[in-house]
Amino acid sequence: MVQLKNRNEGGEEIASASVLKLVMMVHRIGKKIAKPMIQARMV
């Protein structure tokens, strides 16, 4: 039972880490897309 719990916790940590990476990637891409959009609106 203890081994199963440890495995589940490790899996959750890895999953959360990968999710954070995805979120960071989305934010970076979003900023790149947002800047030209803002400049286009100002013009």
Helices and strands as residue ranges (DSSP letters): H 2-42
